[in-house]
Amino acid sequence: MTSVDFVDAIALAKHRQNFEETEHTRAYREMLAAVRGFQNAVVQANPSPEQLEQMTTSLQQMQAMLEAQALPEVERWYGRGGGRDGKLQLVTPQLIFEEVEDDRIHAHTTAGEFYIGMNGAMHGGIVATIFDALLGRMAAGTQGRVCRTAYLTTEYKAITPLNQRLDLVAKVESVERRKRFVTGQLWHGDTLCATADALFIEMLPGQQ
Ligand SMILES: CCCCCCCC/C=C\CCCCCCCC(=O)SCCNC(=O)CCNC(=O)[C@H](O)C(C)(C)COP(=O)(O)OP(=O)(O)OC[C@H]1O[C@@H](n2cnc3c(N)ncnc32)[C@H](O)[C@@H]1OP(=O)(O)O
């Protein structure tokens, strides 16, 4: 099968749900953790000209190595492995799922410096991205329903800190036909930093 066969979102999701945790994929997870560490370090340093030259050369070499092995989406490990430790992805800080029920999720995360907005606060787009991932997972529920975001509204109530545990709560408020209305909260201790409400639509066979 090629990526062209997977214009159908349900078929693609179903195929990608079969993900085996092996030593090899654990090593991939570790590599992604190293990339996160690198991202955090790279935003914090002003390297010397020599260090920059060395870094650029090494990075270009690694990029070429990976480009030579690029695969269609359907075959990639990236974006899969959605267990307690969340998916293998880099677009949000790692989400750790503590409890996943069909109408409620408790999760937590800690965002490194890479996700900075300004003055120690998390970037607002990242807060919204965390909610998209969390509420998308909520819409999927325990059945793994394949849904897409129709809208997502985020309210920023207090600065979301970096490098500190953040607690995430998601809830299904109501369900009408293919529509799932879901809400989310992002807490730092007793401080409610952000809230979201969203509508997710369950995909029909044949939809992308
Ligand atoms: C056993 C364990 C298993 C575990 C499994 C784990 C699985 C984990 C899975 C995942 C976790 C992570 C998940 C991440 C999630 C990320 C998701 C994204 O970011 S998706 C990218 C961004 N979103 C888009 O690109 C969508 C673009 N929009 C569209 O494609 C369409 O508009 C779509 C599909 C959303 C709806 O189109 P239509 O043609 O299918 O449906 P129509 O008829 O238009 O709408 C259906 C109903 O919804 C309402 N509706 C649609 N959009 C609305 C809106 N914006 N506001 C209000 N109502 C809306 C309509 O009025 C209609 O309502 P009425 O049933 O008639 O009452």
The ligand as a Gaussian input file, in Angstrom:
#p B3LYP/6-31G(d) Opt

LIG

0 1
 C       -8.715000       1.184000      22.009000
 C       -7.937000       2.455000      22.207000
 C       -7.854000       3.239000      20.998000
 C       -7.071000       4.494000      21.203000
 C       -7.128000       5.279000      19.945000
 C       -6.416000       6.543000      20.113000
 C       -6.666000       7.371000      18.924000
 C       -6.119000       8.694000      19.219000
 C       -6.484000       9.558000      18.136000
 C       -6.226000      10.797000      18.187000
 C       -5.624000      11.534000      19.258000
 C       -5.038000      12.830000      18.798000
 C       -5.989000      13.552000      17.975000
 C       -5.421000      14.777000      17.432000
 C       -6.539000      15.515000      16.847000
 C       -6.108000      16.548000      15.924000
 C       -7.228000      16.758000      14.985000
 C       -6.943000      17.758000      14.008000
 O       -6.203000      18.653000      14.242000
 S       -7.726000      17.613000      12.528000
 C       -7.055000      18.958000      11.613000
 C       -7.833000      20.224000      11.816000
 N       -9.190000      20.073000      11.346000
 C       -9.468000      20.011000      10.047000
 O       -8.637000      20.069000       9.173000
 C      -10.922000      19.851000       9.710000
 C      -11.319000      20.599000       8.457000
 N      -12.761000      20.514000       8.302000
 C      -13.327000      19.439000       7.719000
 O      -12.660000      18.527000       7.245000
 C      -14.841000      19.401000       7.738000
 O      -15.371000      20.672000       7.936000
 C      -15.372000      18.458000       8.857000
 C      -14.896000      17.027000       8.593000
 C      -14.939000      18.902000      10.267000
 C      -16.912000      18.450000       8.840000
 O      -17.337000      18.275000       7.505000
 P      -18.434000      17.167000       7.101000
 O      -18.776000      17.415000       5.682000
 O      -17.927000      15.801000       7.456000
 O      -19.632000      17.411000       8.070000
 P      -20.718000      18.616000       8.099000
 O      -21.981000      18.065000       7.553000
 O      -20.165000      19.853000       7.525000
 O      -20.843000      18.816000       9.684000
 C      -21.367000      17.803000      10.506000
 C      -22.108000      18.500000      11.601000
 O      -21.190000      19.363000      12.315000
 C      -21.600000      20.744000      12.218000
 N      -20.417000      21.575000      12.072000
 C      -19.370000      21.382000      11.236000
 N      -18.462000      22.345000      11.396000
 C      -18.946000      23.160000      12.368000
 C      -18.441000      24.332000      13.004000
 N      -17.249000      24.859000      12.684000
 N      -19.185000      24.896000      13.959000
 C      -20.389000      24.368000      14.342000
 N      -20.904000      23.254000      13.773000
 C      -20.190000      22.667000      12.808000
 C      -22.518000      20.786000      10.975000
 O      -23.423000      21.877000      11.061000
 C      -23.197000      19.440000      11.069000
 O      -24.169000      19.538000      12.081000
 P      -25.569000      18.720000      12.041000
 O      -25.244000      17.252000      12.228000
 O      -26.161000      19.010000      10.682000
 O      -26.348000      19.286000      13.182000

